[in-house]
Amino acid sequence: MCQPQYDLTYSDFNPTVLFASKMHITEDTICHMHNDFTELTIILSGKCRYVVDGKTYEAEAGDILICNPGVSHQGFLSGTEETSVQFFTGFSDYQLRNLPPNTIQLREGSHLLRMSTESRREVQKHCFEMVAENEACQLGKYFMLKAHLMQIVLLMIREITEYQGNRQSGYNFENYNKSYAVKRIINYLNENYESKISLDQIAHNMYLSPVYISKIFKEETGESPINYLIKIRLEKAKEILEGSKGGSIKDIANEVGYDDAYHFSKLFKKYYGVSPLNYKKGCFEKNA
C-alpha cells in the first residue's frame, strides 16, 4: 500500500478563500493577472479557449485552468459556442514543497489540467456546493467554502501525481512555509503594536491555530509572539521617551498599546533596568 510522505494536518494546508462564483460567459474576457493569489477556472459546460502566460489552451467541460500569481490570462469563447458556464475561485496562504507560495505547478509548464471522468464529477460537485453556500449565506459559510476548496485542490494534486506516475515524488506540503507565515506575523505585530493584540487574535487573522503559531514562531525567532510584541512596544516606547519633553508615562503607555501604566513601567524596567520615568529624565538631562 502506498504511504504518503507527509500526513496533512490543519496547519499544513489551510488556504484562505478569497472568492468563489459561477458565471455564464457570453463574451471574451479582458487579459489580466493576480499578484498574490491563485485563481482556478473550472469549465462546467461548453467549450472555450484560454491564453495563459502566452500559451493557448482549448478547454472543455471538466477542465481546470490554473493561474498562479503574476500569470496573465484571458478567456475566449470557442467559435462554435455561444456561451460557457465557468466556476472561478481565488485563494492564498498555502505552499507546496519546492514551489513559491500560492503556486500549483503542472509538468512542462502547462496551465491546463484535464481530469479523469470520476475526478471531474467530484470537482464539479464541489463547485456547485460552493455556489449553493454563497447563495444560502448560512452559519459557517466560509468554513464550508474552505472545506470544498481544499477537496478540489487535493483531488487536483492526486490527479497530477497519478498522471506523473510517481505518487511518492509528487507534491508535499511544507508546513505552510514557516518563514513566510512568521514574516506575516512579524509584519502584523509591527503594524498593529499600538492596538490590543492576543495570540488568539493573531491566529484568527492568520487562519491558523494558536498552538501552531506559537510553535513555528519560536522555531523561527527563538521566542513567543507575545514576547516579540512586548519588545516591539518597548522599543517604540524608548524612541518616544528619547524624543519627548512632555507627555505622561500613561500617555506613552497608551501610545504603544498598554492601558495600565504600572504594568508598562514594570515591563520597561525589567527589560532596560530603569523605569520609563527615570529613563526619560536621563534623556532630558543628557540633551539639556
MARDRENVEX-699887 format. One record per residue (C-alpha): residue number from 1; residue in one letter; x, y, z. Coordinates in nm, 3 decimals, decimal comma. Example, Ala and Ser with C-alpha at 12.3 -4.5 7.8 and 13.67 -1.06 7.14 Angstrom:
<pts>
@num:1	residuo:A	xx:1,230	yy:-0,450	zz:0,780
@num:2	residuo:S	xx:1,367	yy:-0,106	zz:0,714
</pts>
This chain:
<pts>
@num:1	residuo:M	xx:0,000	yy:0,000	zz:0,000
@num:2	residuo:C	xx:0,136	yy:0,343	zz:-0,098
@num:3	residuo:Q	xx:0,203	yy:0,559	zz:0,207
@num:4	residuo:P	xx:0,222	yy:0,939	zz:0,166
@num:5	residuo:Q	xx:0,547	yy:1,102	zz:0,270
@num:6	residuo:Y	xx:0,356	yy:1,355	zz:0,482
@num:7	residuo:D	xx:0,028	yy:1,334	zz:0,670
@num:8	residuo:L	xx:-0,161	yy:1,657	zz:0,611
@num:9	residuo:T	xx:-0,281	yy:1,846	zz:0,916
@num:10	residuo:Y	xx:-0,486	yy:2,162	zz:0,969
@num:11	residuo:S	xx:-0,168	yy:2,365	zz:0,999
@num:12	residuo:D	xx:-0,005	yy:2,226	zz:0,685
@num:13	residuo:F	xx:-0,276	yy:2,317	zz:0,437
@num:14	residuo:N	xx:-0,511	yy:2,593	zz:0,540
@num:15	residuo:P	xx:-0,580	yy:2,817	zz:0,238
@num:16	residuo:T	xx:-0,768	yy:3,146	zz:0,262
@num:17	residuo:V	xx:-1,067	yy:3,152	zz:0,026
@num:18	residuo:L	xx:-1,093	yy:3,493	zz:-0,143
@num:19	residuo:F	xx:-1,388	yy:3,435	zz:-0,377
@num:20	residuo:A	xx:-1,594	yy:3,162	zz:-0,542
@num:21	residuo:S	xx:-1,852	yy:3,223	zz:-0,814
@num:22	residuo:K	xx:-2,021	yy:3,071	zz:-1,119
@num:23	residuo:M	xx:-2,061	yy:3,277	zz:-1,436
@num:24	residuo:H	xx:-2,222	yy:3,236	zz:-1,777
@num:25	residuo:I	xx:-1,953	yy:3,364	zz:-2,013
@num:26	residuo:T	xx:-2,107	yy:3,518	zz:-2,324
@num:27	residuo:E	xx:-1,811	yy:3,724	zz:-2,449
@num:28	residuo:D	xx:-1,434	yy:3,728	zz:-2,442
@num:29	residuo:T	xx:-1,275	yy:3,837	zz:-2,114
@num:30	residuo:I	xx:-1,009	yy:4,102	zz:-2,057
@num:31	residuo:C	xx:-0,646	yy:3,994	zz:-2,021
@num:32	residuo:H	xx:-0,540	yy:4,032	zz:-1,656
@num:33	residuo:M	xx:-0,332	yy:3,880	zz:-1,377
@num:34	residuo:H	xx:-0,335	yy:3,849	zz:-0,997
@num:35	residuo:N	xx:-0,033	yy:3,942	zz:-0,788
@num:36	residuo:D	xx:-0,070	yy:3,737	zz:-0,472
@num:37	residuo:F	xx:-0,318	yy:3,453	zz:-0,512
@num:38	residuo:T	xx:-0,402	yy:3,154	zz:-0,727
@num:39	residuo:E	xx:-0,716	yy:3,153	zz:-0,941
@num:40	residuo:L	xx:-0,876	yy:2,834	zz:-1,068
@num:41	residuo:T	xx:-1,114	yy:2,843	zz:-1,365
@num:42	residuo:I	xx:-1,318	yy:2,523	zz:-1,382
@num:43	residuo:I	xx:-1,521	yy:2,471	zz:-1,700
@num:44	residuo:L	xx:-1,865	yy:2,344	zz:-1,604
@num:45	residuo:S	xx:-2,017	yy:2,334	zz:-1,954
@num:46	residuo:G	xx:-1,939	yy:2,441	zz:-2,309
@num:47	residuo:K	xx:-1,602	yy:2,493	zz:-2,470
@num:48	residuo:C	xx:-1,366	yy:2,789	zz:-2,464
@num:49	residuo:R	xx:-1,014	yy:2,896	zz:-2,546
@num:50	residuo:Y	xx:-0,777	yy:3,044	zz:-2,290
@num:51	residuo:V	xx:-0,445	yy:3,216	zz:-2,340
@num:52	residuo:V	xx:-0,240	yy:3,177	zz:-2,023
@num:53	residuo:D	xx:0,111	yy:3,321	zz:-1,999
@num:54	residuo:G	xx:0,127	yy:3,334	zz:-2,379
@num:55	residuo:K	xx:0,015	yy:2,972	zz:-2,432
@num:56	residuo:T	xx:-0,320	yy:2,883	zz:-2,592
@num:57	residuo:Y	xx:-0,541	yy:2,609	zz:-2,447
@num:58	residuo:E	xx:-0,864	yy:2,463	zz:-2,584
@num:59	residuo:A	xx:-1,073	yy:2,384	zz:-2,276
@num:60	residuo:E	xx:-1,391	yy:2,182	zz:-2,235
@num:61	residuo:A	xx:-1,626	yy:2,080	zz:-1,954
@num:62	residuo:G	xx:-1,431	yy:1,937	zz:-1,661
@num:63	residuo:D	xx:-1,101	yy:2,105	zz:-1,744
@num:64	residuo:I	xx:-0,925	yy:2,324	zz:-1,488
@num:65	residuo:L	xx:-0,711	yy:2,626	zz:-1,576
@num:66	residuo:I	xx:-0,455	yy:2,718	zz:-1,312
@num:67	residuo:C	xx:-0,348	yy:3,084	zz:-1,299
@num:68	residuo:N	xx:-0,075	yy:3,138	zz:-1,043
@num:69	residuo:P	xx:0,030	yy:3,484	zz:-0,914
@num:70	residuo:G	xx:0,176	yy:3,707	zz:-1,183
@num:71	residuo:V	xx:0,047	yy:3,490	zz:-1,471
@num:72	residuo:S	xx:-0,155	yy:3,677	zz:-1,735
@num:73	residuo:H	xx:-0,468	yy:3,507	zz:-1,867
@num:74	residuo:Q	xx:-0,759	yy:3,578	zz:-2,099
@num:75	residuo:G	xx:-1,062	yy:3,370	zz:-2,199
@num:76	residuo:F	xx:-1,227	yy:3,348	zz:-2,540
@num:77	residuo:L	xx:-1,544	yy:3,173	zz:-2,645
@num:78	residuo:S	xx:-1,495	yy:2,884	zz:-2,886
@num:79	residuo:G	xx:-1,606	yy:2,967	zz:-3,239
@num:80	residuo:T	xx:-1,896	yy:2,720	zz:-3,223
@num:81	residuo:E	xx:-2,013	yy:2,808	zz:-2,871
@num:82	residuo:E	xx:-2,238	yy:3,098	zz:-2,777
@num:83	residuo:T	xx:-2,187	yy:3,056	zz:-2,402
@num:84	residuo:S	xx:-1,976	yy:2,871	zz:-2,149
@num:85	residuo:V	xx:-2,052	yy:2,818	zz:-1,781
@num:86	residuo:Q	xx:-1,740	yy:2,856	zz:-1,569
@num:87	residuo:F	xx:-1,657	yy:2,845	zz:-1,199
@num:88	residuo:F	xx:-1,393	yy:3,080	zz:-1,058
@num:89	residuo:T	xx:-1,223	yy:3,063	zz:-0,720
@num:90	residuo:G	xx:-0,926	yy:3,253	zz:-0,579
@num:91	residuo:F	xx:-0,724	yy:3,151	zz:-0,273
@num:92	residuo:S	xx:-0,393	yy:3,219	zz:-0,099
@num:93	residuo:D	xx:-0,184	yy:3,128	zz:0,209
@num:94	residuo:Y	xx:-0,064	yy:2,785	zz:0,105
@num:95	residuo:Q	xx:0,265	yy:2,638	zz:-0,015
@num:96	residuo:L	xx:0,376	yy:2,315	zz:-0,177
@num:97	residuo:R	xx:0,727	yy:2,184	zz:-0,123
@num:98	residuo:N	xx:0,990	yy:2,331	zz:-0,357
@num:99	residuo:L	xx:0,743	yy:2,578	zz:-0,509
@num:100	residuo:P	xx:0,685	yy:2,951	zz:-0,445
@num:101	residuo:P	xx:0,394	yy:3,046	zz:-0,214
@num:102	residuo:N	xx:0,045	yy:3,023	zz:-0,364
@num:103	residuo:T	xx:0,155	yy:2,812	zz:-0,661
@num:104	residuo:I	xx:0,030	yy:2,488	zz:-0,815
@num:105	residuo:Q	xx:0,255	yy:2,366	zz:-1,093
@num:106	residuo:L	xx:0,187	yy:2,116	zz:-1,370
@num:107	residuo:R	xx:0,460	yy:1,939	zz:-1,559
@num:108	residuo:E	xx:0,623	yy:2,103	zz:-1,861
@num:109	residuo:G	xx:0,485	yy:2,443	zz:-1,763
@num:110	residuo:S	xx:0,126	yy:2,368	zz:-1,863
@num:111	residuo:H	xx:-0,165	yy:2,559	zz:-1,708
@num:112	residuo:L	xx:-0,450	yy:2,325	zz:-1,804
@num:113	residuo:L	xx:-0,535	yy:2,014	zz:-1,603
@num:114	residuo:R	xx:-0,758	yy:1,758	zz:-1,775
@num:115	residuo:M	xx:-0,911	yy:1,545	zz:-1,501
@num:116	residuo:S	xx:-1,028	yy:1,183	zz:-1,522
@num:117	residuo:T	xx:-1,403	yy:1,128	zz:-1,560
@num:118	residuo:E	xx:-1,453	yy:1,035	zz:-1,194
@num:119	residuo:S	xx:-1,246	yy:1,329	zz:-1,066
@num:120	residuo:R	xx:-1,433	yy:1,569	zz:-1,297
@num:121	residuo:R	xx:-1,763	yy:1,469	zz:-1,141
@num:122	residuo:E	xx:-1,624	yy:1,512	zz:-0,790
@num:123	residuo:V	xx:-1,473	yy:1,854	zz:-0,865
@num:124	residuo:Q	xx:-1,790	yy:1,982	zz:-1,033
@num:125	residuo:K	xx:-1,996	yy:1,861	zz:-0,737
@num:126	residuo:H	xx:-1,779	yy:2,071	zz:-0,503
@num:127	residuo:C	xx:-1,811	yy:2,372	zz:-0,736
@num:128	residuo:F	xx:-2,191	yy:2,359	zz:-0,722
@num:129	residuo:E	xx:-2,179	yy:2,310	zz:-0,344
@num:130	residuo:M	xx:-1,968	yy:2,627	zz:-0,313
@num:131	residuo:V	xx:-2,212	yy:2,822	zz:-0,529
@num:132	residuo:A	xx:-2,501	yy:2,698	zz:-0,313
@num:133	residuo:E	xx:-2,317	yy:2,801	zz:0,005
@num:134	residuo:N	xx:-2,263	yy:3,152	zz:-0,132
@num:135	residuo:E	xx:-2,629	yy:3,187	zz:-0,215
@num:136	residuo:A	xx:-2,761	yy:3,040	zz:0,114
@num:137	residuo:C	xx:-2,539	yy:3,256	zz:0,342
@num:138	residuo:Q	xx:-2,588	yy:3,021	zz:0,636
@num:139	residuo:L	xx:-2,386	yy:3,000	zz:0,957
@num:140	residuo:G	xx:-2,034	yy:2,872	zz:0,890
@num:141	residuo:K	xx:-2,047	yy:2,962	zz:0,520
@num:142	residuo:Y	xx:-1,675	yy:3,049	zz:0,498
@num:143	residuo:F	xx:-1,564	yy:2,722	zz:0,654
@num:144	residuo:M	xx:-1,788	yy:2,522	zz:0,422
@num:145	residuo:L	xx:-1,635	yy:2,706	zz:0,125
@num:146	residuo:K	xx:-1,287	yy:2,631	zz:0,255
@num:147	residuo:A	xx:-1,372	yy:2,263	zz:0,307
@num:148	residuo:H	xx:-1,494	yy:2,226	zz:-0,053
@num:149	residuo:L	xx:-1,196	yy:2,419	zz:-0,193
@num:150	residuo:M	xx:-0,948	yy:2,202	zz:-0,004
@num:151	residuo:Q	xx:-1,108	yy:1,891	zz:-0,150
@num:152	residuo:I	xx:-1,091	yy:2,035	zz:-0,502
@num:153	residuo:V	xx:-0,720	yy:2,116	zz:-0,465
@num:154	residuo:L	xx:-0,640	yy:1,777	zz:-0,313
@num:155	residuo:L	xx:-0,825	yy:1,599	zz:-0,594
@num:156	residuo:M	xx:-0,617	yy:1,803	zz:-0,839
@num:157	residuo:I	xx:-0,291	yy:1,712	zz:-0,667
@num:158	residuo:R	xx:-0,384	yy:1,342	zz:-0,664
@num:159	residuo:E	xx:-0,461	yy:1,365	zz:-1,034
@num:160	residuo:I	xx:-0,129	yy:1,539	zz:-1,104
@num:161	residuo:T	xx:0,079	yy:1,287	zz:-0,912
@num:162	residuo:E	xx:-0,104	yy:0,988	zz:-1,063
@num:163	residuo:Y	xx:-0,060	yy:1,133	zz:-1,411
@num:164	residuo:Q	xx:0,311	yy:1,175	zz:-1,350
@num:165	residuo:G	xx:0,321	yy:0,811	zz:-1,243
@num:166	residuo:N	xx:0,504	yy:0,878	zz:-0,918
@num:167	residuo:R	xx:0,296	yy:0,923	zz:-0,606
@num:168	residuo:Q	xx:0,593	yy:0,938	zz:-0,371
@num:169	residuo:S	xx:0,769	yy:1,224	zz:-0,552
@num:170	residuo:G	xx:0,454	yy:1,431	zz:-0,601
@num:171	residuo:Y	xx:0,355	yy:1,741	zz:-0,408
@num:172	residuo:N	xx:0,421	yy:1,763	zz:-0,037
@num:173	residuo:F	xx:0,314	yy:2,041	zz:0,196
@num:174	residuo:E	xx:0,584	yy:2,248	zz:0,360
@num:175	residuo:N	xx:0,409	yy:2,322	zz:0,687
@num:176	residuo:Y	xx:0,251	yy:2,639	zz:0,549
@num:177	residuo:N	xx:0,600	yy:2,767	zz:0,472
@num:178	residuo:K	xx:0,711	yy:2,858	zz:0,823
@num:179	residuo:S	xx:0,932	yy:3,150	zz:0,725
@num:180	residuo:Y	xx:0,657	yy:3,307	zz:0,515
@num:181	residuo:A	xx:0,398	yy:3,265	zz:0,792
@num:182	residuo:V	xx:0,629	yy:3,406	zz:1,062
@num:183	residuo:K	xx:0,721	yy:3,701	zz:0,839
@num:184	residuo:R	xx:0,349	yy:3,782	zz:0,804
@num:185	residuo:I	xx:0,305	yy:3,762	zz:1,182
@num:186	residuo:I	xx:0,600	yy:3,996	zz:1,242
@num:187	residuo:N	xx:0,462	yy:4,245	zz:0,988
@num:188	residuo:Y	xx:0,125	yy:4,230	zz:1,161
@num:189	residuo:L	xx:0,284	yy:4,297	zz:1,502
@num:190	residuo:N	xx:0,488	yy:4,589	zz:1,370
@num:191	residuo:E	xx:0,185	yy:4,746	zz:1,204
@num:192	residuo:N	xx:-0,059	yy:4,695	zz:1,495
@num:193	residuo:Y	xx:0,153	yy:4,710	zz:1,812
@num:194	residuo:E	xx:-0,046	yy:5,006	zz:1,946
@num:195	residuo:S	xx:-0,368	yy:4,801	zz:1,940
@num:196	residuo:K	xx:-0,485	yy:4,524	zz:2,170
@num:197	residuo:I	xx:-0,334	yy:4,201	zz:2,037
@num:198	residuo:S	xx:-0,374	yy:3,848	zz:2,169
@num:199	residuo:L	xx:-0,242	yy:3,515	zz:2,044
@num:200	residuo:D	xx:-0,599	yy:3,414	zz:1,958
@num:201	residuo:Q	xx:-0,639	yy:3,731	zz:1,751
@num:202	residuo:I	xx:-0,317	yy:3,663	zz:1,560
@num:203	residuo:A	xx:-0,433	yy:3,306	zz:1,498
@num:204	residuo:H	xx:-0,771	yy:3,429	zz:1,373
@num:205	residuo:N	xx:-0,610	yy:3,674	zz:1,130
@num:206	residuo:M	xx:-0,372	yy:3,405	zz:1,000
@num:207	residuo:Y	xx:-0,635	yy:3,129	zz:0,986
@num:208	residuo:L	xx:-0,403	yy:2,907	zz:1,190
@num:209	residuo:S	xx:-0,427	yy:2,755	zz:1,535
@num:210	residuo:P	xx:-0,269	yy:2,943	zz:1,832
@num:211	residuo:V	xx:-0,065	yy:2,634	zz:1,923
@num:212	residuo:Y	xx:0,079	yy:2,605	zz:1,574
@num:213	residuo:I	xx:0,159	yy:2,977	zz:1,555
@num:214	residuo:S	xx:0,346	yy:2,963	zz:1,887
@num:215	residuo:K	xx:0,539	yy:2,659	zz:1,770
@num:216	residuo:I	xx:0,658	yy:2,792	zz:1,434
@num:217	residuo:F	xx:0,724	yy:3,142	zz:1,568
@num:218	residuo:K	xx:0,952	yy:3,008	zz:1,842
@num:219	residuo:E	xx:1,127	yy:2,781	zz:1,593
@num:220	residuo:E	xx:1,199	yy:3,075	zz:1,363
@num:221	residuo:T	xx:1,272	yy:3,355	zz:1,614
@num:222	residuo:G	xx:1,358	yy:3,179	zz:1,942
@num:223	residuo:E	xx:1,073	yy:3,344	zz:2,134
@num:224	residuo:S	xx:0,696	yy:3,357	zz:2,158
@num:225	residuo:P	xx:0,484	yy:3,602	zz:1,952
@num:226	residuo:I	xx:0,375	yy:3,785	zz:2,268
@num:227	residuo:N	xx:0,732	yy:3,834	zz:2,389
@num:228	residuo:Y	xx:0,823	yy:3,958	zz:2,044
@num:229	residuo:L	xx:0,532	yy:4,204	zz:2,063
@num:230	residuo:I	xx:0,650	yy:4,326	zz:2,404
@num:231	residuo:K	xx:0,994	yy:4,402	zz:2,262
@num:232	residuo:I	xx:0,843	yy:4,595	zz:1,971
@num:233	residuo:R	xx:0,628	yy:4,802	zz:2,206
@num:234	residuo:L	xx:0,912	yy:4,875	zz:2,447
@num:235	residuo:E	xx:1,147	yy:4,974	zz:2,165
@num:236	residuo:K	xx:0,881	yy:5,213	zz:2,035
@num:237	residuo:A	xx:0,830	yy:5,350	zz:2,388
@num:238	residuo:K	xx:1,202	yy:5,406	zz:2,425
@num:239	residuo:E	xx:1,209	yy:5,604	zz:2,100
@num:240	residuo:I	xx:0,919	yy:5,819	zz:2,222
@num:241	residuo:L	xx:1,087	yy:5,878	zz:2,561
@num:242	residuo:E	xx:1,413	yy:5,978	zz:2,393
@num:243	residuo:G	xx:1,246	yy:6,238	zz:2,174
@num:244	residuo:S	xx:0,972	yy:6,367	zz:2,405
@num:245	residuo:K	xx:0,995	yy:6,650	zz:2,657
@num:246	residuo:G	xx:0,629	yy:6,639	zz:2,760
@num:247	residuo:G	xx:0,364	yy:6,373	zz:2,792
@num:248	residuo:S	xx:0,294	yy:6,150	zz:3,086
@num:249	residuo:I	xx:0,408	yy:5,789	zz:3,124
@num:250	residuo:K	xx:0,042	yy:5,687	zz:3,099
@num:251	residuo:D	xx:0,012	yy:5,864	zz:2,762
@num:252	residuo:I	xx:0,323	yy:5,689	zz:2,634
@num:253	residuo:A	xx:0,196	yy:5,354	zz:2,764
@num:254	residuo:N	xx:-0,131	yy:5,406	zz:2,578
@num:255	residuo:E	xx:0,055	yy:5,503	zz:2,264
@num:256	residuo:V	xx:0,232	yy:5,168	zz:2,248
@num:257	residuo:G	xx:-0,068	yy:4,954	zz:2,336
@num:258	residuo:Y	xx:-0,080	yy:4,941	zz:2,718
@num:259	residuo:D	xx:-0,384	yy:5,057	zz:2,917
@num:260	residuo:D	xx:-0,208	yy:5,001	zz:3,250
@num:261	residuo:A	xx:0,079	yy:5,245	zz:3,306
@num:262	residuo:Y	xx:0,202	yy:5,045	zz:3,608
@num:263	residuo:H	xx:0,225	yy:4,725	zz:3,405
@num:264	residuo:F	xx:0,403	yy:4,915	zz:3,128
@num:265	residuo:S	xx:0,654	yy:5,065	zz:3,373
@num:266	residuo:K	xx:0,719	yy:4,722	zz:3,526
@num:267	residuo:L	xx:0,791	yy:4,568	zz:3,187
@num:268	residuo:F	xx:1,011	yy:4,861	zz:3,083
@num:269	residuo:K	xx:1,223	yy:4,831	zz:3,396
@num:270	residuo:K	xx:1,251	yy:4,455	zz:3,355
@num:271	residuo:Y	xx:1,387	yy:4,491	zz:3,001
@num:272	residuo:Y	xx:1,603	yy:4,803	zz:3,040
@num:273	residuo:G	xx:1,690	yy:4,807	zz:3,410
@num:274	residuo:V	xx:1,543	yy:5,153	zz:3,466
@num:275	residuo:S	xx:1,190	yy:5,290	zz:3,496
@num:276	residuo:P	xx:1,049	yy:5,483	zz:3,198
@num:277	residuo:L	xx:1,027	yy:5,798	zz:3,412
@num:278	residuo:N	xx:1,396	yy:5,781	zz:3,509
@num:279	residuo:Y	xx:1,490	yy:5,692	zz:3,153
@num:280	residuo:K	xx:1,304	yy:6,000	zz:3,031
@num:281	residuo:K	xx:1,476	yy:6,219	zz:3,290
@num:282	residuo:G	xx:1,814	yy:6,080	zz:3,191
@num:283	residuo:C	xx:1,748	yy:6,156	zz:2,823
@num:284	residuo:F	xx:1,629	yy:6,509	zz:2,907
@num:285	residuo:E	xx:1,938	yy:6,584	zz:3,123
@num:286	residuo:K	xx:2,167	yy:6,444	zz:2,855
@num:287	residuo:N	xx:2,016	yy:6,667	zz:2,590
@num:288	residuo:A	xx:1,993	yy:6,976	zz:2,812
</pts>
